Amino acid sequence: MQEGLNSTTFWLAMALVLLIEGFMPFVSPATWRRTFLQILQLDDGQLRFFGLCSLLLGVLLIWWLV
């Protein structure tokens, strides 16, 4: 039975994002800080490339799972 996207699914997805985003700063704040500083050194084109890759991967995963 396919239920589709409802508010519970949406909030579960948001909770998962928060869990993933909070894991590294909690477990290893120094490593997270160094990584963040390296990301700040990237130029706009590089950031857009990584953003595009993330968007495409997300769309492909959603398409594959739904």
C-alpha positions in Angstrom: 0.0 0.0 0.0 1.5 3.3 -1.1 0.6 6.2 1.2 2.5 9.0 -0.4 4.0 12.0 1.3 2.2 13.2 4.4 3.2 15.5 7.2 4.6 12.6 9.3 6.9 11.5 6.4 8.0 15.1 6.0 8.9 15.6 9.6 10.6 12.2 9.8 12.8 13.3 6.8 13.6 16.7 8.6 14.5 14.8 11.8 16.8 12.6 9.8 18.5 15.6 8.2 19.0 17.1 11.7 20.5 13.9 13.0 22.9 13.6 10.1 23.9 17.3 10.3 24.4 17.2 14.0 26.4 14.0 14.2 29.8 15.3 13.2 29.9 18.5 15.3 28.9 16.4 18.3 31.3 13.6 17.8 34.3 15.5 16.5 33.9 19.3 16.7 37.6 20.0 15.8 37.4 17.9 12.6 34.0 19.5 11.7 35.5 23.0 12.2 38.5 22.2 10.0 36.3 20.7 7.3 34.0 23.8 7.4 37.0 26.1 7.1 38.1 24.2 4.0 34.7 24.5 2.5 34.8 28.2 3.1 37.9 28.3 0.9 36.0 26.9 -2.2 35.0 29.4 -4.8 31.4 29.8 -5.9 31.7 27.5 -8.9 33.0 24.7 -6.8 30.2 25.1 -4.2 27.6 25.2 -7.0 29.1 22.0 -8.5 28.8 20.2 -5.1 25.3 21.6 -4.6 24.3 20.4 -8.1 25.7 16.9 -7.4 23.8 16.8 -4.0 20.6 17.9 -5.7 20.9 15.3 -8.5 21.7 12.5 -6.0 18.7 13.5 -3.9 16.4 13.5 -6.9 17.7 10.1 -8.1 17.3 8.6 -4.6 13.8 9.9 -4.4 13.0 8.6 -7.9 14.5 5.2 -7.0 12.6 4.9 -3.7 9.2 6.1 -4.9 
